[in-house]
């Protein structure tokens, strides 16, 4: 995980493309120009901000957590057949939980590159420690 103030470098070439608005012009008139900028891998900069985005859980993930808690807390007291059914339900939902855990936290950063460009809301995977 990257930290504020840390020196980083681009891990891969980037191409930024989109509409361009001339300085001093209202934003509503955007789209009259298009442009692109290419940044080479290895360009260094400093992390200015780190933002963690927690993803919302699906209904299946919520149900998995509810049933898993029920099994963990009371499974030993349940009749064998009820415990077996609950284990099957938990098992059927486990793949949703695993997928959720793998993408639960997304981290984006704002990096001021040494060449003056600022990249904001970029996934941290785009950078490596310098």
N, C-alpha and C positions, 0 to 999 in steps of 0.2 A: 504494500500500500504506500502511496506517495504522501508526503507531508508538505505543509506550507513552508516555503523557504528552501526547499530541496532543489538542487540542480538536476535537470533532466535533459535528455536529448530525444529527438524523434526516432522512433524505432523503425519507421518505414516512410517511404516517400508519400507525401500528401498532395492532393490537388483540390483546391477550394474553388468552387464555381458557383455562379448565381448572378442575380441582378445587382447592378451597381447604381448608386445614386450619387451624383456629383455633390461635393460639399456645398452646404448652404441651400440646397434645393429641398423642398418638402418631401417627406417620405412617400406621400401619396403618388408622386410622379415617378416612383421607382419602376423599373422594367424597361425604360427607354434604352438602357445600356446593359450589356452583359459582359462578364469578365471572368478570368480565372487566374489563380496564383498557384505556382508549384513550389512546394517546400521539400527540400531534399532530406532524406534520412540523415541523422547525425547533427542537425541544427540544434543548438543548445538553448536552454532558457531556465527560468525559475518558476516554480509552482507558486501561484498567488492565492489559490483557493482550492479546497477539496470539498466536494459535495457528495454525500451518500444518499442514494435514492432507494428507499425500501419499496419493493414491489408488493402489490396487493395480492392476497391469497385467494385462490379460487374456492368455490363451494366444496370441491372434493378435498382440498387441503384442510379446510376447516373441519370437515367431517372426519378426516383421518386423525387430526389432533384430538378431537372430542372422543372418538372411539378408542384411540391408543391410551388416552388418559384413563378412561373407564376401565380398560383392560389392565393397565398397570396398577391402578388403585384398588380395584375390586375383583379382578380376575381370579385371584386365589380363593375367593368366597363363593364364586359362581358354580352352579352345577356344571359337570363336565361338558354336556352337550351345548349349553349356552356359551361357555368359554370357547369351545371349538368354533361355533358360529361367529363369535366376535373376532376371533383370531383370523378367520377367513375374510371377514369384512375389512379388517385392518390390512391384511395382506393384499386384498384387491385394490386398496387405495394407496398403497405404499409407493407405487411408481409416481403418482402425482406429488407426493411429499418429496421424493428424491429430486424430481425435476424442479420443484419450487426451491429447494435448498440450493441447487446449483445456480439458480438465477435470482436468488432472493435479494441480493445486494448488488447494486450497480453503482460504481463510483466514477464521477466525472471530475475534471479538473479545469482550472483556468491557468494557463501558462503564458508568461510574457517571454517571448523568444528574444535572444540577444540582437536579432536584426530589427527589433521594434514591433514585430507582429504580435498580436495577442490572440491566442486560441482559447475559446471559452466553451464550456460544456462538452469537452472532448473526453471520450472514455480513457481511463488511466492506462489501458493496455497500449495506447498509441505512443507511450513514452517509456523510456528506460532510464535508470539512474545514470547520471553523467560521471 
